[in-house]
């Protein structure tokens, strides 16, 4: 994967921002330069992830659920998966039923409270996450390769502020 870096290299967001500024010259289009790039980076990363997950027969949302379960030291309730994946409760139910049918996670009743369903990955589900996570991190590392450690820390801190401001 090749990434061109540097402020002298225009990107698609520069073009879009200029088009908006020309069409609406009285409006400040600077937010597009920031949030447009965040959206562009997220879209590109999601597209790459989708391509890599396709051979596994798993969607990005399914992978997000498996990832939440794989990184937890204990089985999780569906509501806990909702809070860590940003998926809706209804979609978690559908996704976990589908993953259970395919042998990638187990749904079982809590011993303490039979009304509570606990979720945990099967060995096959964990193997899928174990196989995909290093490749995903390598893609992310390649995208950030042009940034110094200080730039990475600064960018993370600034994006954290934006993330907190838009938290839903």
N, C-alpha and C positions, 0 to 999 in steps of 0.2 A: 504494500500500500504506500503510495507516494503522497506526501502533503507538501504544498508550496506555502511558505510562510513569509511574513514580512508585511509591514504597513504599505509598501509600494505596490503590492499585488491586489488589484481590485477583486471583489467577489460579487456573487449574485446579489447580495444585500445592498452593496453600493449602487448597483443598477436600479434595484427596486426603490430604494430610498430617493434616488435622483428623479425617477419617474413620478413618484408621489409629490416631491417638492415642485416639480414642473407643473403638475396638474393642480396642486393646491399651494401656491407660493406664499400664502398668508399663514400657513400652519407650520409649526416646528416639527420637523420630521426626525429629529435626532433620536427619539426613543426607538425608532425602527432600526437604527444602526446597532442598538444593543439587543433588544428583544427579538428582532428579526434574525440576528445571528444565533441567539440561543435556540430559537425555533428551527433554524436551518441545521444546526449541529445535532439537535435532538432527532430531527427527521432523518438525517444521514445515518446517524448511529442506529436508529430503529430499523432502517432499511437493511443495513449490514447484518444486524442481529436476526431479522426475519429470514434473510438468505441463508444464514448459518443454521438456523433452527429448522428450516424446511426439511432437510434430510432426516431429522429426528421425528418429524411428524408432530411437532409441538409449536403452538402459537406463542407469541411474546407474552401474552397474559398468562398462559399455562406455565411458561418458564418462570415468570415472576412469582407465581404461587409456589412452584417447586423450590425456587431460590429462597423464598421466605422460610419455608419449612426446613430446607437443608442448613440454613445458617442458625436455626434455633436449636438450643441444647435440649429442648423437650417438645413433645407434640403441642400443637397450637389449636385453639378454638378458631372457628371461622371468623369471628369478630376480630381476633388478633391478626389474622391474615389480611383482613380488610384494612386495618390501621397501618400496616407496614407495606402494602402494595398499592394503595390508592385506587383499588378496584371496588366496585359496589358489592354489597352483601349478596344481592341476587346473582351477580356474575360469579362470585366466589362459589356459591352453591352449585351452579351449572358447571363451572370449570372443575371443581373438585370431584363432582360425580363423574365427569368425563375422564379425568385423570385416574380415578379409582377403577373405572371400567377397563382402562388400558393397562392397569397394573403398575402405575407410577406413584400412587399414593394409597394409603390406607385410611379409611374413615372408621373410627370406632367410638363407642359410647364411653363416657367418663365413668370410672368406677365409683367416684364420689357422687356424681349427679347424672343419672341416666338420660336426662334431657339434653346434656351437653355432648356434642360430637367433637372428638379430637382428631386432628389431621397430622399425618406424618408421612414422609416419603418412604417408598419401598427402596430396596437396594437398587432396582432399575432406575427409579426416579433420582436417587442420589448420584448414581453413575452418570446420568445425563447431565446433571449440574456440574459434576466433577470434570466431565469432558468439555463442556462448553465454557465454563467460567475462565479458564486460562486463555482461551482464544479471544474471548470478549475483552479481557483485561489487556491483551496484547494490542487489539484494535484501538482501545482507549489510549494506551500508552503511545501508539503511533500518532494519534491525533494531537497529543500534547507534547510531542517530541521537540517542537520548536520553542517551548517555553522553559525558562530557567526555573530552578526550584523556587526562587523568590517570586517569580511571576505566577507560578502555579498556586502558591500560598495566597498571594494577593487576589488572584482571580477567584479562588475558592471562597475567600472571606467576603469579597464583593457580591458574589452570586448568592451566598448565604443570606446577606442582607435583603436582596431582592426576593429570595425564596420565602423569607419570613414575612415580607410585606405583602406577598400575594397568596399566602397560605389560605386554603379554603377549608 
